[in-house]
Amino acid sequence: MRFAFVLVNDRTPFRKTWCLQCCEDIRGSYLREIGTQLPYCDYECYALFRETLAEQKDRVRAAS
Ligand SMILES: [Zn+2]
């Protein structure tokens, strides 16, 4: 699985944003996935979320 993301350093976010993985409020710098534009507070959360997604796909494949 390829990771594609950008590190954003935005001290004045124009809207409230929270991490997709841990649901923490995001302030200052954060990580945004290219393509989906979804925000995560750091690489750890991003990797965890991708891992969870991959596991869910495997489960669906195994069930069908
Ligand atoms: Zn997070």
PDB file of the backbone (N, CA, C, O) and the ligand in Angstrom, with CONECT records:
HET     ZN  A 101       1
ATOM      1  N   MET A   1       0.840  -1.196   0.000  1.00  0.00           N
ATOM      2  CA  MET A   1       0.000   0.000   0.000  1.00  0.00           C
ATOM      3  C   MET A   1       0.873   1.242   0.000  1.00  0.00           C
ATOM      4  O   MET A   1       1.778   1.373   0.824  1.00  0.00           O
ATOM      5  N   ARG A   2       0.600   2.162  -0.932  1.00  0.00           N
ATOM      6  CA  ARG A   2       1.404   3.386  -0.999  1.00  0.00           C
ATOM      7  C   ARG A   2       0.794   4.480  -0.144  1.00  0.00           C
ATOM      8  O   ARG A   2      -0.421   4.675  -0.132  1.00  0.00           O
ATOM      9  N   PHE A   3       1.653   5.188   0.570  1.00  0.00           N
ATOM     10  CA  PHE A   3       1.207   6.319   1.371  1.00  0.00           C
ATOM     11  C   PHE A   3       1.432   7.598   0.583  1.00  0.00           C
ATOM     12  O   PHE A   3       2.512   7.809   0.032  1.00  0.00           O
ATOM     13  N   ALA A   4       0.426   8.445   0.527  1.00  0.00           N
ATOM     14  CA  ALA A   4       0.560   9.727  -0.158  1.00  0.00           C
ATOM     15  C   ALA A   4      -0.093  10.792   0.707  1.00  0.00           C
ATOM     16  O   ALA A   4      -1.312  10.817   0.876  1.00  0.00           O
ATOM     17  N   PHE A   5       0.736  11.667   1.249  1.00  0.00           N
ATOM     18  CA  PHE A   5       0.183  12.698   2.126  1.00  0.00           C
ATOM     19  C   PHE A   5       1.056  13.934   2.103  1.00  0.00           C
ATOM     20  O   PHE A   5       2.201  13.890   1.654  1.00  0.00           O
ATOM     21  N   VAL A   6       0.513  15.030   2.586  1.00  0.00           N
ATOM     22  CA  VAL A   6       1.292  16.260   2.743  1.00  0.00           C
ATOM     23  C   VAL A   6       1.245  16.690   4.198  1.00  0.00           C
ATOM     24  O   VAL A   6       0.257  16.452   4.893  1.00  0.00           O
ATOM     25  N   LEU A   7       2.309  17.319   4.653  1.00  0.00           N
ATOM     26  CA  LEU A   7       2.315  17.902   5.988  1.00  0.00           C
ATOM     27  C   LEU A   7       1.898  19.354   5.864  1.00  0.00           C
ATOM     28  O   LEU A   7       2.512  20.124   5.126  1.00  0.00           O
ATOM     29  N   VAL A   8       0.861  19.723   6.582  1.00  0.00           N
ATOM     30  CA  VAL A   8       0.322  21.075   6.510  1.00  0.00           C
ATOM     31  C   VAL A   8       0.685  21.815   7.791  1.00  0.00           C
ATOM     32  O   VAL A   8       0.564  21.271   8.888  1.00  0.00           O
ATOM     33  N   ASN A   9       1.122  23.038   7.646  1.00  0.00           N
ATOM     34  CA  ASN A   9       1.397  23.861   8.816  1.00  0.00           C
ATOM     35  C   ASN A   9       0.521  25.097   8.741  1.00  0.00           C
ATOM     36  O   ASN A   9       0.884  26.096   8.121  1.00  0.00           O
ATOM     37  N   ASP A  10      -0.621  25.019   9.371  1.00  0.00           N
ATOM     38  CA  ASP A  10      -1.619  26.079   9.278  1.00  0.00           C
ATOM     39  C   ASP A  10      -1.974  26.554  10.676  1.00  0.00           C
ATOM     40  O   ASP A  10      -2.654  25.855  11.427  1.00  0.00           O
ATOM     41  N   ARG A  11      -1.514  27.733  11.016  1.00  0.00           N
ATOM     42  CA  ARG A  11      -1.748  28.232  12.367  1.00  0.00           C
ATOM     43  C   ARG A  11      -3.126  28.861  12.511  1.00  0.00           C
ATOM     44  O   ARG A  11      -3.598  29.074  13.628  1.00  0.00           O
ATOM     45  N   THR A  12      -3.767  29.158  11.401  1.00  0.00           N
ATOM     46  CA  THR A  12      -5.107  29.742  11.472  1.00  0.00           C
ATOM     47  C   THR A  12      -6.074  28.961  10.578  1.00  0.00           C
ATOM     48  O   THR A  12      -6.472  29.440   9.516  1.00  0.00           O
ATOM     49  N   PRO A  13      -6.445  27.760  11.014  1.00  0.00           N
ATOM     50  CA  PRO A  13      -7.383  26.976  10.206  1.00  0.00           C
ATOM     51  C   PRO A  13      -8.727  27.682  10.095  1.00  0.00           C
ATOM     52  O   PRO A  13      -9.237  28.227  11.074  1.00  0.00           O
ATOM     53  N   PHE A  14      -9.297  27.666   8.887  1.00  0.00           N
ATOM     54  CA  PHE A  14     -10.532  28.413   8.662  1.00  0.00           C
ATOM     55  C   PHE A  14     -11.759  27.658   9.140  1.00  0.00           C
ATOM     56  O   PHE A  14     -12.864  28.200   9.166  1.00  0.00           O
ATOM     57  N   ARG A  15     -11.559  26.415   9.514  1.00  0.00           N
ATOM     58  CA  ARG A  15     -12.687  25.662  10.073  1.00  0.00           C
ATOM     59  C   ARG A  15     -12.153  24.635  11.049  1.00  0.00           C
ATOM     60  O   ARG A  15     -10.965  24.311  11.057  1.00  0.00           O
ATOM     61  N   LYS A  16     -13.058  24.134  11.873  1.00  0.00           N
ATOM     62  CA  LYS A  16     -12.673  23.153  12.883  1.00  0.00           C
ATOM     63  C   LYS A  16     -12.394  21.814  12.201  1.00  0.00           C
ATOM     64  O   LYS A  16     -13.185  21.322  11.397  1.00  0.00           O
ATOM     65  N   THR A  17     -11.257  21.254  12.548  1.00  0.00           N
ATOM     66  CA  THR A  17     -10.849  19.996  11.948  1.00  0.00           C
ATOM     67  C   THR A  17     -10.417  19.033  13.042  1.00  0.00           C
ATOM     68  O   THR A  17      -9.820  19.444  14.037  1.00  0.00           O
ATOM     69  N   TRP A  18     -10.713  17.778  12.861  1.00  0.00           N
ATOM     70  CA  TRP A  18     -10.230  16.805  13.840  1.00  0.00           C
ATOM     71  C   TRP A  18      -9.703  15.566  13.121  1.00  0.00           C
ATOM     72  O   TRP A  18     -10.069  15.259  11.987  1.00  0.00           O
ATOM     73  N   CYS A  19      -8.833  14.879  13.835  1.00  0.00           N
ATOM     74  CA  CYS A  19      -8.164  13.706  13.293  1.00  0.00           C
ATOM     75  C   CYS A  19      -9.156  12.573  13.050  1.00  0.00           C
ATOM     76  O   CYS A  19     -10.003  12.285  13.896  1.00  0.00           O
ATOM     77  N   LEU A  20      -9.045  11.944  11.903  1.00  0.00           N
ATOM     78  CA  LEU A  20      -9.957  10.875  11.548  1.00  0.00           C
ATOM     79  C   LEU A  20      -9.724   9.625  12.398  1.00  0.00           C
ATOM     80  O   LEU A  20     -10.629   8.810  12.581  1.00  0.00           O
ATOM     81  N   GLN A  21      -8.520   9.485  12.908  1.00  0.00           N
ATOM     82  CA  GLN A  21      -8.177   8.282  13.663  1.00  0.00           C
ATOM     83  C   GLN A  21      -8.529   8.413  15.142  1.00  0.00           C
ATOM     84  O   GLN A  21      -9.233   7.563  15.689  1.00  0.00           O
ATOM     85  N   CYS A  22      -8.044   9.471  15.793  1.00  0.00           N
ATOM     86  CA  CYS A  22      -8.217   9.572  17.246  1.00  0.00           C
ATOM     87  C   CYS A  22      -9.213  10.656  17.640  1.00  0.00           C
ATOM     88  O   CYS A  22      -9.493  10.829  18.826  1.00  0.00           O
ATOM     89  N   CYS A  23      -9.756  11.392  16.661  1.00  0.00           N
ATOM     90  CA  CYS A  23     -10.793  12.400  16.898  1.00  0.00           C
ATOM     91  C   CYS A  23     -10.318  13.568  17.758  1.00  0.00           C
ATOM     92  O   CYS A  23     -11.136  14.290  18.327  1.00  0.00           O
ATOM     93  N   GLU A  24      -8.994  13.759  17.856  1.00  0.00           N
ATOM     94  CA  GLU A  24      -8.468  14.917  18.565  1.00  0.00           C
ATOM     95  C   GLU A  24      -8.609  16.157  17.676  1.00  0.00           C
ATOM     96  O   GLU A  24      -8.512  16.071  16.452  1.00  0.00           O
ATOM     97  N   ASP A  25      -8.838  17.304  18.308  1.00  0.00           N
ATOM     98  CA  ASP A  25      -8.850  18.563  17.562  1.00  0.00           C
ATOM     99  C   ASP A  25      -7.478  18.789  16.933  1.00  0.00           C
ATOM    100  O   ASP A  25      -6.452  18.505  17.551  1.00  0.00           O
ATOM    101  N   ILE A  26      -7.464  19.290  15.732  1.00  0.00           N
ATOM    102  CA  ILE A  26      -6.202  19.564  15.052  1.00  0.00           C
ATOM    103  C   ILE A  26      -5.923  21.053  15.075  1.00  0.00           C
ATOM    104  O   ILE A  26      -6.736  21.867  14.638  1.00  0.00           O
ATOM    105  N   ARG A  27      -4.753  21.387  15.596  1.00  0.00           N
ATOM    106  CA  ARG A  27      -4.310  22.782  15.632  1.00  0.00           C
ATOM    107  C   ARG A  27      -2.875  22.822  15.139  1.00  0.00           C
ATOM    108  O   ARG A  27      -2.100  21.902  15.396  1.00  0.00           O
ATOM    109  N   GLY A  28      -2.520  23.889  14.430  1.00  0.00           N
ATOM    110  CA  GLY A  28      -1.144  23.999  13.965  1.00  0.00           C
ATOM    111  C   GLY A  28      -0.875  23.052  12.815  1.00  0.00           C
ATOM    112  O   GLY A  28      -1.587  23.058  11.811  1.00  0.00           O
ATOM    113  N   SER A  29       0.166  22.231  12.967  1.00  0.00           N
ATOM    114  CA  SER A  29       0.560  21.359  11.862  1.00  0.00           C
ATOM    115  C   SER A  29      -0.179  20.034  11.937  1.00  0.00           C
ATOM    116  O   SER A  29      -0.447  19.513  13.019  1.00  0.00           O
ATOM    117  N   TYR A  30      -0.497  19.509  10.789  1.00  0.00           N
ATOM    118  CA  TYR A  30      -1.162  18.217  10.711  1.00  0.00           C
ATOM    119  C   TYR A  30      -0.833  17.574   9.376  1.00  0.00           C
ATOM    120  O   TYR A  30      -0.130  18.144   8.540  1.00  0.00           O
ATOM    121  N   LEU A  31      -1.359  16.377   9.203  1.00  0.00           N
ATOM    122  CA  LEU A  31      -1.064  15.616   7.996  1.00  0.00           C
ATOM    123  C   LEU A  31      -2.352  15.456   7.197  1.00  0.00           C
ATOM    124  O   LEU A  31      -3.401  15.141   7.758  1.00  0.00           O
ATOM    125  N   ARG A  32      -2.272  15.674   5.884  1.00  0.00           N
ATOM    126  CA  ARG A  32      -3.461  15.557   5.050  1.00  0.00           C
ATOM    127  C   ARG A  32      -3.180  14.584   3.921  1.00  0.00           C
ATOM    128  O   ARG A  32      -2.172  14.696   3.225  1.00  0.00           O
ATOM    129  N   GLU A  33      -4.074  13.636   3.748  1.00  0.00           N
ATOM    130  CA  GLU A  33      -3.871  12.665   2.691  1.00  0.00           C
ATOM    131  C   GLU A  33      -4.208  13.278   1.338  1.00  0.00           C
ATOM    132  O   GLU A  33      -5.234  13.939   1.178  1.00  0.00           O
ATOM    133  N   ILE A  34      -3.330  13.050   0.372  1.00  0.00           N
ATOM    134  CA  ILE A  34      -3.586  13.519  -0.990  1.00  0.00           C
ATOM    135  C   ILE A  34      -4.648  12.602  -1.597  1.00  0.00           C
ATOM    136  O   ILE A  34      -4.585  11.384  -1.429  1.00  0.00           O
ATOM    137  N   GLY A  35      -5.600  13.170  -2.285  1.00  0.00           N
ATOM    138  CA  GLY A  35      -6.643  12.356  -2.893  1.00  0.00           C
ATOM    139  C   GLY A  35      -7.922  12.463  -2.096  1.00  0.00           C
ATOM    140  O   GLY A  35      -8.918  12.999  -2.580  1.00  0.00           O
ATOM    141  N   THR A  36      -7.902  11.948  -0.855  1.00  0.00           N
ATOM    142  CA  THR A  36      -9.109  12.015  -0.028  1.00  0.00           C
ATOM    143  C   THR A  36      -9.219  13.354   0.689  1.00  0.00           C
ATOM    144  O   THR A  36     -10.321  13.768   1.051  1.00  0.00           O
ATOM    145  N   GLN A  37      -8.069  14.056   0.907  1.00  0.00           N
ATOM    146  CA  GLN A  37      -8.040  15.331   1.629  1.00  0.00           C
ATOM    147  C   GLN A  37      -8.419  15.179   3.093  1.00  0.00           C
ATOM    148  O   GLN A  37      -8.792  16.155   3.744  1.00  0.00           O
ATOM    149  N   LEU A  38      -8.325  13.955   3.614  1.00  0.00           N
ATOM    150  CA  LEU A  38      -8.716  13.729   5.003  1.00  0.00           C
ATOM    151  C   LEU A  38      -7.561  14.056   5.951  1.00  0.00           C
ATOM    152  O   LEU A  38      -6.407  13.739   5.663  1.00  0.00           O
ATOM    153  N   PRO A  39      -7.877  14.691   7.082  1.00  0.00           N
ATOM    154  CA  PRO A  39      -6.832  15.114   8.007  1.00  0.00           C
ATOM    155  C   PRO A  39      -6.534  14.103   9.126  1.00  0.00           C
ATOM    156  O   PRO A  39      -7.423  13.392   9.595  1.00  0.00           O
ATOM    157  N   TYR A  40      -5.286  14.061   9.531  1.00  0.00           N
ATOM    158  CA  TYR A  40      -4.834  13.253  10.671  1.00  0.00           C
ATOM    159  C   TYR A  40      -3.845  14.102  11.443  1.00  0.00           C
ATOM    160  O   TYR A  40      -3.177  14.958  10.864  1.00  0.00           O
ATOM    161  N   CYS A  41      -3.741  13.869  12.782  1.00  0.00           N
ATOM    162  CA  CYS A  41      -2.840  14.743  13.545  1.00  0.00           C
ATOM    163  C   CYS A  41      -1.373  14.445  13.278  1.00  0.00           C
ATOM    164  O   CYS A  41      -0.548  15.356  13.335  1.00  0.00           O
ATOM    165  N   ASP A  42      -1.025  13.199  12.987  1.00  0.00           N
ATOM    166  CA  ASP A  42       0.362  12.918  12.639  1.00  0.00           C
ATOM    167  C   ASP A  42       0.452  11.615  11.839  1.00  0.00           C
ATOM    168  O   ASP A  42      -0.557  10.982  11.528  1.00  0.00           O
ATOM    169  N   TYR A  43       1.682  11.240  11.519  1.00  0.00           N
ATOM    170  CA  TYR A  43       1.867  10.059  10.684  1.00  0.00           C
ATOM    171  C   TYR A  43       1.376   8.794  11.383  1.00  0.00           C
ATOM    172  O   TYR A  43       0.859   7.883  10.738  1.00  0.00           O
ATOM    173  N   GLU A  44       1.541   8.744  12.704  1.00  0.00           N
ATOM    174  CA  GLU A  44       1.135   7.566  13.468  1.00  0.00           C
ATOM    175  C   GLU A  44      -0.370   7.303  13.299  1.00  0.00           C
ATOM    176  O   GLU A  44      -0.788   6.172  13.048  1.00  0.00           O
ATOM    177  N   CYS A  45      -1.163   8.352  13.440  1.00  0.00           N
ATOM    178  CA  CYS A  45      -2.609   8.221  13.282  1.00  0.00           C
ATOM    179  C   CYS A  45      -2.962   7.818  11.846  1.00  0.00           C
ATOM    180  O   CYS A  45      -3.848   6.994  11.620  1.00  0.00           O
ATOM    181  N   TYR A  46      -2.266   8.400  10.901  1.00  0.00           N
ATOM    182  CA  TYR A  46      -2.507   8.099   9.489  1.00  0.00           C
ATOM    183  C   TYR A  46      -2.238   6.620   9.205  1.00  0.00           C
ATOM    184  O   TYR A  46      -3.051   5.941   8.578  1.00  0.00           O
ATOM    185  N   ALA A  47      -1.083   6.132   9.674  1.00  0.00           N
ATOM    186  CA  ALA A  47      -0.702   4.737   9.453  1.00  0.00           C
ATOM    187  C   ALA A  47      -1.703   3.801  10.122  1.00  0.00           C
ATOM    188  O   ALA A  47      -2.090   2.785   9.544  1.00  0.00           O
ATOM    189  N   LEU A  48      -2.122   4.143  11.339  1.00  0.00           N
ATOM    190  CA  LEU A  48      -3.093   3.329  12.073  1.00  0.00           C
ATOM    191  C   LEU A  48      -4.414   3.242  11.321  1.00  0.00           C
ATOM    192  O   LEU A  48      -5.018   2.175  11.211  1.00  0.00           O
ATOM    193  N   PHE A  49      -4.848   4.388  10.808  1.00  0.00           N
ATOM    194  CA  PHE A  49      -6.130   4.425  10.109  1.00  0.00           C
ATOM    195  C   PHE A  49      -6.066   3.579   8.837  1.00  0.00           C
ATOM    196  O   PHE A  49      -6.999   2.834   8.536  1.00  0.00           O
ATOM    197  N   ARG A  50      -4.967   3.695   8.094  1.00  0.00           N
ATOM    198  CA  ARG A  50      -4.809   2.909   6.872  1.00  0.00           C
ATOM    199  C   ARG A  50      -4.781   1.417   7.191  1.00  0.00           C
ATOM    200  O   ARG A  50      -5.331   0.604   6.448  1.00  0.00           O
ATOM    201  N   GLU A  51      -4.143   1.073   8.289  1.00  0.00           N
ATOM    202  CA  GLU A  51      -4.068  -0.311   8.743  1.00  0.00           C
ATOM    203  C   GLU A  51      -5.467  -0.857   9.015  1.00  0.00           C
ATOM    204  O   GLU A  51      -5.807  -1.965   8.601  1.00  0.00           O
ATOM    205  N   THR A  52      -6.271  -0.062   9.716  1.00  0.00           N
ATOM    206  CA  THR A  52      -7.633  -0.461  10.052  1.00  0.00           C
ATOM    207  C   THR A  52      -8.462  -0.655   8.791  1.00  0.00           C
ATOM    208  O   THR A  52      -9.222  -1.616   8.679  1.00  0.00           O
ATOM    209  N   LEU A  53      -8.309   0.262   7.848  1.00  0.00           N
ATOM    210  CA  LEU A  53      -9.026   0.157   6.574  1.00  0.00           C
ATOM    211  C   LEU A  53      -8.657  -1.133   5.850  1.00  0.00           C
ATOM    212  O   LEU A  53      -9.530  -1.830   5.331  1.00  0.00           O
ATOM    213  N   ALA A  54      -7.371  -1.450   5.817  1.00  0.00           N
ATOM    214  CA  ALA A  54      -6.881  -2.639   5.126  1.00  0.00           C
ATOM    215  C   ALA A  54      -7.449  -3.888   5.781  1.00  0.00           C
ATOM    216  O   ALA A  54      -7.826  -4.835   5.092  1.00  0.00           O
ATOM    217  N   GLU A  55      -7.510  -3.893   7.113  1.00  0.00           N
ATOM    218  CA  GLU A  55      -8.058  -5.044   7.840  1.00  0.00           C
ATOM    219  C   GLU A  55      -9.526  -5.237   7.509  1.00  0.00           C
ATOM    220  O   GLU A  55      -9.986  -6.364   7.328  1.00  0.00           O
ATOM    221  N   GLN A  56     -10.263  -4.129   7.431  1.00  0.00           N
ATOM    222  CA  GLN A  56     -11.688  -4.221   7.116  1.00  0.00           C
ATOM    223  C   GLN A  56     -11.897  -4.800   5.724  1.00  0.00           C
ATOM    224  O   GLN A  56     -12.800  -5.610   5.509  1.00  0.00           O
ATOM    225  N   LYS A  57     -11.057  -4.380   4.780  1.00  0.00           N
ATOM    226  CA  LYS A  57     -11.171  -4.898   3.413  1.00  0.00           C
ATOM    227  C   LYS A  57     -10.889  -6.392   3.381  1.00  0.00           C
ATOM    228  O   LYS A  57     -11.571  -7.146   2.688  1.00  0.00           O
ATOM    229  N   ASP A  58      -9.880  -6.816   4.135  1.00  0.00           N
ATOM    230  CA  ASP A  58      -9.548  -8.233   4.190  1.00  0.00           C
ATOM    231  C   ASP A  58     -10.709  -9.031   4.744  1.00  0.00           C
ATOM    232  O   ASP A  58     -11.012 -10.121   4.260  1.00  0.00           O
ATOM    233  N   ARG A  59     -11.364  -8.483   5.768  1.00  0.00           N
ATOM    234  CA  ARG A  59     -12.476  -9.180   6.414  1.00  0.00           C
ATOM    235  C   ARG A  59     -13.640  -9.343   5.411  1.00  0.00           C
ATOM    236  O   ARG A  59     -14.272 -10.397   5.345  1.00  0.00           O
ATOM    237  N   VAL A  60     -13.906  -8.281   4.638  1.00  0.00           N
ATOM    238  CA  VAL A  60     -14.985  -8.326   3.649  1.00  0.00           C
ATOM    239  C   VAL A  60     -14.672  -9.377   2.603  1.00  0.00           C
ATOM    240  O   VAL A  60     -15.543 -10.145   2.195  1.00  0.00           O
ATOM    241  N   ARG A  61     -13.417  -9.404   2.171  1.00  0.00           N
ATOM    242  CA  ARG A  61     -13.006 -10.358   1.155  1.00  0.00           C
ATOM    243  C   ARG A  61     -13.152 -11.800   1.662  1.00  0.00           C
ATOM    244  O   ARG A  61     -13.569 -12.697   0.931  1.00  0.00           O
ATOM    245  N   ALA A  62     -12.795 -11.989   2.931  1.00  0.00           N
ATOM    246  CA  ALA A  62     -12.855 -13.339   3.502  1.00  0.00           C
ATOM    247  C   ALA A  62     -14.291 -13.795   3.684  1.00  0.00           C
ATOM    248  O   ALA A  62     -14.582 -14.989   3.612  1.00  0.00           O
ATOM    249  N   ALA A  63     -15.204 -12.832   3.924  1.00  0.00           N
ATOM    250  CA  ALA A  63     -16.599 -13.184   4.200  1.00  0.00           C
ATOM    251  C   ALA A  63     -17.368 -13.525   2.921  1.00  0.00           C
ATOM    252  O   ALA A  63     -18.342 -14.276   2.959  1.00  0.00           O
ATOM    253  N   SER A  64     -16.928 -12.973   1.796  1.00  0.00           N
ATOM    254  CA  SER A  64     -17.699 -13.174   0.572  1.00  0.00           C
ATOM    255  C   SER A  64     -17.257 -14.430  -0.174  1.00  0.00           C
ATOM    256  O   SER A  64     -17.807 -14.747  -1.229  1.00  0.00           O
TER     257      SER A  64
HETATM  258 ZN    ZN A 101      -4.860  11.570  15.637  1.00  0.00          ZN2+
END
